[in-house]
Amino acid sequence: MYDIAVIGAGPAGATLARLIGKKYKVLLLERRELLNPGDSSWEKTCGGLIAPDAQQVLAQLGLGVPGKVLVGPQLFTVRTIDIQNNIERYYQRNYINIVRERFDCWLVSLLPSAVDLRCGALFKRYFIKNNCFNIEYKLKGKEYAEKAKYLVGADGAFSTIRRQIVPAFFQPKYIAVQEWFKTSKTQPYFSAIFDREITDFYSWTIPKEDCILVGTAIPVQGSLNRKYNLFKERLIKRGFELQRSIKKKGAFLQRPQNIKQIFLGNGNITLIGEAAGWISPTSAEGFSYAFHSAVALSQSIEQNPENLIQEYIKKTRRLRLNIIQKNMKLPFMYKQFLRKVVMKSGLLSMDIKK
Ligand SMILES: Cc1cc2nc3c(=O)[nH]c(=O)nc-3n(C[C@H](O)[C@H](O)[C@H](O)COP(=O)(O)OP(=O)(O)OC[C@H]3O[C@@H](n4cnc5c(N)ncnc54)[C@H](O)[C@@H]3O)c2cc1C
């Protein structure tokens, strides 16, 4: 019997397991092959940018990102393109540009040896019997089951655990599509593109060595292919070189535009990271929230395991306030008229010599 079973070894799950793994008997199930990267058919779709908020939590955790995780170019500029208002602005902001799979492999490499990490393990379902969780999963074609006193869902935006607790509720509202293209010219900035014909959220381009990553987050009900193709046409017209596609991936994306969309769990089942809905509603930055929620849950487990969910709710008060603040900022980024006023003013923007 395990003390705690954590499903998902992304930034949230790997961080939680690292923080509690010496004191408790922890099982960590992960469908990706994070110990043998390249062997897995699963891949996390991600822009791979560590934003300043996430850099700050990494610093607080006493961590520095190793060179093998980084990819060039390192980015200091956001190029903001507003299609309907026909305005472009450049803003100074420091990102760490990384290879997402390598980042997750590195986080997993920090786990204490006592953590029982099983990669290639696809969690299927849980049921409760005699006050403990029976956890069923599949590994290399075989079905297995384990028991644990506490269950943590760190299984991302389309969390199987959350869907089992609250079926048909809190489903992600966005699908993100990302495509990689080989390119001969590197654009040394992260572009954020606002175009209401594509999405009420935003689209992006991110350079990765000799490639450019092109992505957009489209509401689930939208006509995905038509909008994605329109988005690419717009980029090609602006001079982006998108002829040599290497790969294309999709993923669900949470966007908590209302604090009620954050769901932390029930009793001895808790959710962290994007499984709980922790992600920025303005930028889809998720690393800082994954780390913060993992830290909050690790402290709750240590300090008040009897009333875990109440303690975790208490410890994430600031994170909820942060989501509320982001939502207050949202109209200035996503209402066409307000965005026009902000961008036209040139406030905090800079000129770029091309
Ligand atoms: C297209 C896109 C681009 C993004 N770009 C950025 C960015 O540049 N910077 C940023 O900060 N955030 C970005 N985000 C958000 C960020 O990726 C997430 O918020 C962050 O990864 C959340 O971490 P997590 O650990 O909660 O979940 P995840 O990283 O999603 O990890 C969940 C883990 O659970 C595993 N898992 C899922 N289901 C099962 C199962 N049934 N059995 C076993 N394992 C399972 C998955 O394989 C995965 O490893 C982006 C998101 C998307 C969709």
Ligand as a Chemical Component Dictionary entry (heavy atoms), coordinates in Angstrom:
data_LIG
# 
_chem_comp.id                   LIG 
_chem_comp.type                 NON-POLYMER 
_chem_comp.pdbx_formal_charge   0 
_chem_comp.three_letter_code    LIG 
# 
loop_
_chem_comp_atom.comp_id 
_chem_comp_atom.atom_id 
_chem_comp_atom.alt_atom_id 
_chem_comp_atom.type_symbol 
_chem_comp_atom.charge 
_chem_comp_atom.model_Cartn_x 
_chem_comp_atom.model_Cartn_y 
_chem_comp_atom.model_Cartn_z 
_chem_comp_atom.pdbx_ordinal 
LIG C1  C1  C 0 0.107  24.234 -26.981 1  
LIG C2  C2  C 0 0.507  24.594 -25.591 2  
LIG C3  C3  C 0 1.594  25.401 -25.379 3  
LIG C4  C4  C 0 1.979  25.728 -24.071 4  
LIG N1  N1  N 0 3.094  26.499 -23.898 5  
LIG C5  C5  C 0 3.490  26.808 -22.642 6  
LIG C6  C6  C 0 4.686  27.542 -22.432 7  
LIG O1  O1  O 0 5.426  27.859 -23.370 8  
LIG N2  N2  N 0 5.020  27.895 -21.163 9  
LIG C7  C7  C 0 4.240  27.538 -20.091 10 
LIG O2  O2  O 0 4.553  27.910 -18.948 11 
LIG N3  N3  N 0 3.104  26.819 -20.267 12 
LIG C8  C8  C 0 2.724  26.433 -21.506 13 
LIG N4  N4  N 0 1.611  25.664 -21.689 14 
LIG C9  C9  C 0 0.896  25.182 -20.513 15 
LIG C10 C10 C 0 1.711  24.078 -19.856 16 
LIG O3  O3  O 0 2.148  23.150 -20.819 17 
LIG C11 C11 C 0 0.889  23.337 -18.823 18 
LIG O4  O4  O 0 0.105  24.224 -18.076 19 
LIG C12 C12 C 0 1.818  22.583 -17.888 20 
LIG O5  O5  O 0 2.516  21.610 -18.619 21 
LIG C13 C13 C 0 0.983  21.939 -16.809 22 
LIG O6  O6  O 0 1.782  21.044 -16.084 23 
LIG P1  P1  P 0 1.076  19.794 -15.420 24 
LIG O7  O7  O 0 2.138  18.994 -14.797 25 
LIG O8  O8  O 0 -0.080 20.233 -14.635 26 
LIG O9  O9  O 0 0.426  18.988 -16.648 27 
LIG P2  P2  P 0 1.144  18.329 -17.904 28 
LIG O10 O10 O 0 2.394  19.006 -18.226 29 
LIG O11 O11 O 0 0.095  18.225 -18.944 30 
LIG O12 O12 O 0 1.524  16.895 -17.371 31 
LIG C14 C14 C 0 0.550  15.907 -17.193 32 
LIG C15 C15 C 0 1.266  14.585 -17.244 33 
LIG O13 O13 O 0 0.323  13.542 -16.992 34 
LIG C16 C16 C 0 0.542  12.503 -17.922 35 
LIG N5  N5  N 0 -0.737 11.817 -18.060 36 
LIG C17 C17 C 0 -1.890 12.329 -18.543 37 
LIG N6  N6  N 0 -2.858 11.392 -18.513 38 
LIG C18 C18 C 0 -2.281 10.279 -18.010 39 
LIG C19 C19 C 0 -2.767 8.969  -17.735 40 
LIG N7  N7  N 0 -4.037 8.623  -17.974 41 
LIG N8  N8  N 0 -1.902 8.043  -17.255 42 
LIG C20 C20 C 0 -0.592 8.368  -16.993 43 
LIG N9  N9  N 0 -0.086 9.587  -17.232 44 
LIG C21 C21 C 0 -0.932 10.540 -17.713 45 
LIG C22 C22 C 0 0.994  13.219 -19.180 46 
LIG O14 O14 O 0 1.735  12.365 -20.037 47 
LIG C23 C23 C 0 1.852  14.331 -18.618 48 
LIG O15 O15 O 0 3.193  13.964 -18.458 49 
LIG C24 C24 C 0 1.212  25.293 -22.972 50 
LIG C25 C25 C 0 0.112  24.464 -23.178 51 
LIG C26 C26 C 0 -0.236 24.102 -24.474 52 
LIG C27 C27 C 0 -1.410 23.172 -24.692 53 
# 
loop_
_chem_comp_bond.comp_id 
_chem_comp_bond.atom_id_1 
_chem_comp_bond.atom_id_2 
_chem_comp_bond.value_order 
_chem_comp_bond.pdbx_ordinal 
LIG C1  C2  SING 1  
LIG C2  C3  SING 2  
LIG C2  C26 DOUB 3  
LIG C3  C4  DOUB 4  
LIG C4  N1  SING 5  
LIG C4  C24 SING 6  
LIG N1  C5  DOUB 7  
LIG C5  C6  SING 8  
LIG C5  C8  SING 9  
LIG C6  O1  DOUB 10 
LIG C6  N2  SING 11 
LIG N2  C7  SING 12 
LIG C7  O2  DOUB 13 
LIG C7  N3  SING 14 
LIG N3  C8  DOUB 15 
LIG C8  N4  SING 16 
LIG N4  C9  SING 17 
LIG N4  C24 SING 18 
LIG C9  C10 SING 19 
LIG C10 O3  SING 20 
LIG C10 C11 SING 21 
LIG C11 O4  SING 22 
LIG C11 C12 SING 23 
LIG C12 O5  SING 24 
LIG C12 C13 SING 25 
LIG C13 O6  SING 26 
LIG O6  P1  SING 27 
LIG P1  O7  DOUB 28 
LIG P1  O8  SING 29 
LIG P1  O9  SING 30 
LIG O9  P2  SING 31 
LIG P2  O10 DOUB 32 
LIG P2  O11 SING 33 
LIG P2  O12 SING 34 
LIG O12 C14 SING 35 
LIG C14 C15 SING 36 
LIG C15 O13 SING 37 
LIG C15 C23 SING 38 
LIG O13 C16 SING 39 
LIG C16 N5  SING 40 
LIG C16 C22 SING 41 
LIG N5  C17 SING 42 
LIG N5  C21 SING 43 
LIG C17 N6  DOUB 44 
LIG N6  C18 SING 45 
LIG C18 C19 SING 46 
LIG C18 C21 DOUB 47 
LIG C19 N7  SING 48 
LIG C19 N8  DOUB 49 
LIG N8  C20 SING 50 
LIG C20 N9  DOUB 51 
LIG N9  C21 SING 52 
LIG C22 O14 SING 53 
LIG C22 C23 SING 54 
LIG C23 O15 SING 55 
LIG C24 C25 DOUB 56 
LIG C25 C26 SING 57 
LIG C26 C27 SING 58 
# 
